[in-house]
């Protein structure tokens, strides 16, 4: 029986336990004099039995899935003669062949592999039988134990809530461990890179050419890892994007929150937020096919003959359009959260609506608006697809927005595409760039969350 079918059986047992226990708790309440005699509501009694039926069986299933492959591998490989393994010189290759033969993918006349494949099939069949028996028995045992425990004064609510608290704690712990694992994996590889390349050369170098020369006479492979061109390109595109997104998003938020009627708001706001649902690759197509040629033609028409068909201005413009709903939605929520009493007080003193917005509402909402803008900057810094399709891959150190540039995220993708060796500076440079990007975005998010927290403490 497959794992999905087994989980379906466990789920059916748990669901049956919920409804049967709920019905029995109601009958027990009627016998005791009404629902008021129950310590918990009937749904809690049903949930208690369902948890006892499902959770232990699922835990055993996870343990089984973790242990069974290694156990079968050891038992199967123990049947292979050492002389055969020495001749093949690859245990993993032999085991892979055995699995393919057992699955019918490949055929062979080798008696050793055929015997091992039969043993492999028998172990899998035995394992499936034992797993189904153990899981089903444990689920039914949990159901039976919970059923026998039902009584009016059973603290079912407390036990269910304790289980939910433990589950939430487990989820939080997994999130923390996942974040820690990501940080450590990037950090360790970045440290390997900095053992090969000086950190000062990386941070302050002005030439980025990660190709490593394989021969002394090889051209175009200088192995330069100065990241300043990447930082400037990232900064330039992000600034252009925010110059588009910040004013347009903020003004649209002010209109929707202060001027628009409820009917107009209910129509315009969803339409504006449709932009947030468009995939970034579609924005990239628009940037490459529409925005970049138009910007190049306009620049050449007014005298900038050196304008590139791939430019920071095109990528930044389209990225700004993409971030508009992000800024607008956050700013709208913050402005709407400003207490109405502040507006009423300003209007009562004789201020016009525009003066009230400019001198009362915006200053009161400014911490939240700034926090939203900082989060939008983090979004702009981490964008990749639009930059690849509209700004190019050239690591140029320039301040001209009409030139082709690249960003940190684009270079990370470029360095890790295809078959790479994780012992060369070229590949490890991606982890150094990732660590730098992580630190920058983490700092921006930290500042934004601190500002938003201060705002919430003031007006909640």
Residue pairs with C-beta under 8 A, 6 or more apart in sequence:
1 9
1 128
1 131
1 132
3 61
3 65
6 61
6 131
6 132
6 135
7 58
7 61
9 132
9 135
9 136
9 139
10 53
10 54
10 57
10 58
10 61
10 135
10 136
10 139
11 54
13 53
13 54
13 136
13 139
13 140
13 143
14 50
14 51
14 53
14 54
14 139
14 143
15 50
16 143
17 46
17 49
17 50
17 52
17 53
17 143
17 146
17 147
18 46
18 47
18 49
18 50
19 46
20 46
20 49
20 147
21 45
21 46
21 48
21 49
21 50
21 146
21 147
21 150
22 42
22 43
22 45
22 46
24 45
24 147
24 150
25 38
25 42
25 45
25 46
25 150
25 156
26 35
26 42
28 38
28 150
28 151
28 152
29 35
29 37
29 38
29 42
29 152
32 38
32 152
35 41
35 42
37 152
38 45
38 152
39 152
39 153
39 154
39 155
39 156
39 157
40 154
40 155
40 156
40 157
40 158
40 160
41 157
44 156
44 157
44 160
45 150
45 154
45 156
47 156
47 160
48 146
48 149
48 154
48 156
48 159
48 160
49 143
49 146
49 147
49 150
51 146
51 160
51 163
52 142
52 143
52 145
52 146
53 139
53 140
53 142
53 143
53 146
54 139
54 142
55 142
55 163
56 138
56 139
56 142
57 135
57 136
57 138
57 139
57 142
60 134
60 135
60 138
61 131
61 135
64 131
64 134
64 135
68 127
68 131
72 120
72 123
72 124
72 127
73 95
75 119
75 123
76 95
76 98
76 116
76 119
76 120
76 123
77 85
77 91
77 94
77 95
79 115
79 116
79 119
80 94
80 112
80 116
81 112
84 94
84 112
85 91
85 94
88 94
94 113
97 106
97 108
97 113
98 113
98 116
98 117
98 120
99 120
100 106
101 107
101 108
101 113
101 114
101 117
102 117
102 118
102 120
102 121
102 124
108 114
183 438
186 431
186 434
186 435
186 438
187 435
189 422
189 428
189 431
190 428
190 431
190 432
190 434
190 435
192 428
192 431
193 202
193 425
193 428
193 429
193 431
193 432
194 202
194 432
196 425
196 428
197 225
197 425
197 429
197 432
201 225
201 226
202 225
202 226
202 227
202 429
202 432
203 227
203 228
204 226
204 228
205 224
205 225
205 226
205 227
205 228
206 226
206 228
206 229
206 397
207 222
207 224
207 226
207 229
207 397
208 224
208 225
208 226
208 227
208 228
208 229
208 230
208 395
208 411
209 220
209 221
209 222
209 223
209 224
209 395
210 223
210 224
210 225
210 411
210 415
210 425
210 426
210 429
211 220
211 221
211 222
211 223
211 426
212 221
212 223
212 424
212 425
212 426
213 221
213 222
213 223
214 221
223 425
223 426
225 425
225 429
225 432
227 408
227 432
227 433
227 436
228 397
229 395
229 396
229 397
229 405
229 406
230 395
230 406
230 407
230 408
230 411
230 433
231 408
232 397
232 398
232 399
232 405
233 312
233 391
233 395
233 396
233 405
233 406
233 407
234 381
234 407
234 408
234 409
236 312
236 316
236 399
236 401
236 405
237 312
237 315
237 316
237 319
237 380
237 387
237 391
237 405
237 407
238 316
238 319
238 377
238 380
238 381
239 316
240 312
240 313
240 315
240 316
240 317
240 319
240 320
240 401
241 316
241 317
241 319
241 320
241 322
241 323
241 380
242 320
242 323
242 373
242 376
242 377
242 380
243 316
243 320
244 316
244 317
244 319
244 320
244 321
244 323
244 324
245 319
245 320
245 321
245 322
245 323
245 324
245 326
245 327
245 376
245 380
246 327
246 373
246 376
248 320
248 324
248 327
248 328
249 323
249 324
249 325
249 326
249 327
249 328
249 331
249 376
250 327
250 328
250 331
250 369
252 272
252 324
252 328
253 327
253 328
253 329
253 330
253 331
253 332
253 335
254 331
254 335
254 357
254 362
256 265
256 268
256 269
256 272
256 328
256 332
257 332
257 335
257 336
258 335
258 353
258 357
258 361
259 353
260 268
269 332
272 324
272 325
272 328
273 325
273 328
273 329
274 325
275 321
275 322
275 324
275 325
276 325
276 326
276 329
278 322
280 322
280 383
280 384
280 385
280 386
281 385
281 389
283 318
283 319
283 321
283 322
283 385
283 386
284 318
284 385
284 386
284 388
284 389
284 390
285 389
286 318
287 314
287 315
287 317
287 318
287 386
287 389
287 390
288 310
288 389
288 390
291 314
291 317
291 318
291 390
292 309
292 310
292 311
292 314
292 390
293 309
295 307
295 311
295 313
295 314
295 317
295 402
296 307
296 308
296 309
296 311
296 314
296 402
299 307
299 402
300 307
304 402
306 402
306 403
307 402
308 392
308 402
308 403
308 404
310 390
310 391
310 392
310 394
310 404
311 390
311 391
311 401
311 402
311 403
311 404
311 405
312 391
312 401
312 402
312 403
312 404
312 405
313 401
313 402
314 390
314 391
315 386
315 387
315 390
315 391
316 401
318 386
318 390
319 380
319 383
319 386
319 387
320 380
322 383
322 386
323 376
323 379
323 380
326 372
326 375
326 376
326 379
327 372
327 373
327 376
330 368
330 369
330 371
330 372
330 375
330 376
331 365
331 368
331 369
331 372
333 368
334 365
334 368
334 369
334 372
334 455
335 361
335 362
335 365
335 369
337 365
337 368
337 459
338 361
338 364
338 365
338 459
339 459
342 360
342 361
342 364
343 356
343 360
343 361
345 360
346 355
346 356
346 359
346 360
347 353
347 356
351 359
351 360
362 369
364 459
365 455
367 451
367 452
367 454
367 455
367 458
368 451
368 452
368 455
370 448
370 451
371 448
371 449
371 451
371 452
371 455
372 448
372 452
374 444
374 445
374 447
374 448
374 451
375 444
375 445
375 448
377 444
378 441
378 444
378 445
378 448
381 407
381 408
381 409
381 437
381 440
381 441
381 444
382 409
382 437
382 441
383 407
383 409
384 407
384 409
384 410
384 413
387 406
387 407
387 409
387 410
388 410
388 413
391 404
391 405
391 406
391 407
391 410
392 404
392 405
392 406
393 406
393 410
393 411
393 414
394 404
394 405
394 406
395 405
395 406
395 411
396 403
396 404
396 405
396 406
398 405
408 433
408 436
408 437
409 437
411 429
411 430
411 433
412 430
412 433
412 434
412 437
415 426
415 427
415 429
415 430
415 433
416 427
416 430
420 426
420 427
421 427
422 428
